[in-house]
């Protein structure tokens, strides 16, 4: 049994493995295959889905910045990106600076405490240099006391008991209106960043297949209670190898962005982060279209 998923799914693999071992079940083997755009599973360099989502975010920011820069009045655009406790996806916005793009001027990850006063000063500093200021922010940025910035506009908890976050960019939009008074808009990238198949990364899809094969091969060999992993050999030229890790080292742990990959001011990422990200978004994938729009593909016949 190969279970594909993120943190909660790997917790399930851990529990099933423990049950099988406790009851001495000898004809069932359970393996985990990582899959989460949040990229927050430990023991693996990165997770399938993340590279494609990062590619979508980079492309979308390139387009947002281009649109914002055509206007000649001071304006701030705040873009909220998924990431409850890990800012990997938000960091990917920096890739929009590749190939001559200016990208977001400010990037805030949830690994650092968020200071609203410093945020306003950062925005004012950017507005002094150019009219169009674009900000990337993780949905899960937290106040210095550890509470989510968006908690006041939260929606209770989700099915796993996690705080259901909503409206971080909207909170910051109101703050900019109050403290600066310029034109400001907020954008929330929600479902789009995890289902944009037209911007999939070829590297991501290839590695997804290899991880699935690794998990299945290990299960057929009688291995249980592990997760297939990617180990990076080098950045350039990009090389990886595939292995497995004990599921107990994965379940209920979160891999966050290393602090040294965030700049000293806490409002951008470093070159080390870009070196990590670049290979993951490479390679384009063709997809079927008809009459100018994507073709819907179904695994099963309707009604079955």
N, C-alpha and C positions, 0 to 999 in steps of 0.2 A: 504494500500500500504506500504510494508516494503522494504525500499531501503538499499541495502547492499553496504558498501564501506568505504572510508577513508575521509580525510579532505574535498575534493571538493564535494564528495557525501553527506556528512552531511550538507554542505552549501546548497545543492539542497533541502534536507529535510527541512531546515530552511525556504527557500524561498517558497516552496510549502505550508508549514504549515501557513505561513503568508498570502499567497494568499487565502487559504481556509477560514481563519478567517476573512479576510477583506471582502470577498464576501459572508460570512455566508453560506458556503456550509456545509450541515449537514449530508451528507451520505458518506463522504470520510474521512478516517483517515490515516495519514501518520506517520510512525515510522522509525527510523534509526536503523540499525544493524551494529555494527562496524566490519570492516574487512580491516586490513592493516598490512603488515609485518613491516612497519616503526614504529609501536607501538606508534604513536605520538598523539593519540586522548585523550583529557582530560576527566575527570569525570569517567574513567574506569581504573582499575588497569593495564590492558593490553588488547591487541586487538587480535582477532582470526587471525591466519596466522603467527603471530610473533613467537610463540613457535616453530612451525615447521621450520621456516626459521632460527631461532637461533640454533636449533638442527643441521641443515645442516651445518651452519657455524662452529659450534664447531667440528663436525666430519671432515669437510674439513680441518680445521686448524691442527687437529691431524695428518692427512695424509700428509699435506704439510710439517709440521715440521719434521716428520719422514723421508721424502724424502730428505730434505735439510741437515739433520744431518749425512747422510752417506758419505758426501764429506769432505775432510780434507784441503780444501783451503778456505780462508776467503771469505764469500759470504753473500749478503744481499738480502732478498726476501720481497718485499713490496706488500701487498694484500689490494686492495681497496674494500670497502664494501658499499652497498647502505645506504643512509642516508643524505638527503640534509641539514636539520637543526636539526636533532635529531640523537644521536649516539647510540641508543639502539641496533641495529644490530651489530655494530662494537664491542660494549661491550661484546656481546655473544662469541666473539673469546676467551675470558678468560676462558670459560668453557672447552676449549681443554686442560687445565691444570689439569682437574679432572682425577682421576684414574691413576696417575703417569705420565701424559703427561707434557711436558715442556711448551707447548703453545707458543704464540708470546711473544717475550721479551719486545716489546713496543706496546702500544695501544693508538691511538690518536682519540678522539671524537671531533665532530664539535662544541660542546658546549664551548670549550676553544679556544682562539685565538692561531693560529699555528705560531710558531717561527721557521723559517727554520734554523737559526744558532744553536738554541738549539737542533733541530732535529738531525743535523749533530753531535753535541757533544754527544747526547744520543746514536747514532749508534756507534760512535767511542768507547764509554765506553763499550758497549756490545761486540764489536769485540775484545776488550782487554781481555775479559773473555772467549769467545768461537768463533769458526769459523763461525757457522751458526747462522745468526740473521734474525728472521722473525718479520715483522712489520705489524700490522693491522691499517688501517686508513680509516676514513669516507670519502666518496666521497665529502662531503660538508665542509671539513675543510676550515677555512677562515684565511686570513692574519690579522694582527693587525688592519688594516684600514677597515676591514669588507668585503673586496672583497674575492671571492672564489679563492682558490689557483689555481684552474683549469680554471679560466675564460679566460685566454689567449688562451686556447685550447678549448673553449666552442663551442657549436653548435647553437647559437642563443637562442630562447625560445621555450618551449613546447606549447601544445594547451591550457594550463591554464595560459600562460604568465610567467611561472617560467623559470629561466635560465637553459638551458639544459647543464648539467655538463658532462664532459668527460675528463678522463686522469689524475686524481689526482695522482695515483700511478706512471704514466708515468713521470709526472713532477718531482716527488721525485726520481725516478730512475735516471733521468738526473742529478739531484743535487748530488746524491751519487757518480755517475761516476766522476763528476767534482771535488768534494771536497775531496773524499776519494780514488777513483780510483780502488776499489776492484770489484770483480765480482758482478753484481747486476741484478736482474730481477724484473719485475712488473707483477702482476696478477690482473685482474679485475673480481670480482664475480658479474655478472649482473643478467641475467635472471635465472641462475641456482639456486640462493638462494631463489627464490620465487616460484619455480615449481618443487622442488625435492620431489615428493610424496613418494619416497622410504624411505625417512627419516622423515616422518611425526611424530609429537608428538601425542600420544594417548590422553593426557590431552588437547591438543589444539583442536583436533577434537571433543571431548566430550563437551568442553566449547562452541565451535562454535554452536553446535546443541542447547544447552541450551539458548544461547543468541538469536538465531532465534526464539525459542519457546517463550521466554519472550517478544520479540517484537511483535510477532503475537498475543499472548494472550492479551497484552495491547491494541492492535488495535481493537480486537474483543470486548473489554470492552468499546470501545469508546474513548480511549486515543489517542491523536495526538500531534505531535510536540515534541517528546522525542526520546532518543536513549537508547537502552538496554545496561546495564553496568555490569561489574564484580567488586565486592567489595571483597578484600582479607581480610579474617578473621584472618588467621595466616599462617606463613611459614611452620612450621614443628609441627605436621603433617599438610600438606597443606589443607586448607579449604577456600572456597569462597562462596559468596551468590550473587544472581542476583537481579538487580534493574533497574531503569531507571533514566535518567537525562534530564533536559530541553535542547532541541537542541540548544537554544541560547547560552548556556554555552560551547558548543562543536564546533559549526561552526566557522571556521576561527581562531581557536586557536590551538596552537601546544604544546604538552606536551614533554618537553625536559628532558634529564637525570639530576637529581639533582646534583648540583655542589659538594655536599659532597660525592657523589658516585664516584667522580674522584679523583685520588691521588693528593697530593700537587704539584708534579712535572708536572702534566698534561700529563703523558705518560703511564697511567695504570688506572685500576678501583679498587675499594675497596671491602672488604668482604661484605658490605651491598649490593652492586650490585650483587654479586654472590648469596647471599641469595635470592634476588628477582628473579634471572634467573633460578635457579636450578629446582624448581617445574614445570616450564613451558615447559621443554623439555622432561619430563619423559613419559615413556610408548611407546612401539613400536607397529607399525601397519603393519599387513600383507597385501600384495597386490598381485593381480593375475599376474602370468607369464605363458608363453607358449613358448616352445623351447628356454628357457633361457632368454627371454626378456619380459618386461611388456606387458600386453594385453591392446590394445587401447579400451577404453570404450566411447561410444557415447550416448548422451541423446536422440537423434533423428535419425530417419532413414535417409539415405543419400538422399539428394535432397529435404528434407522437412524442 
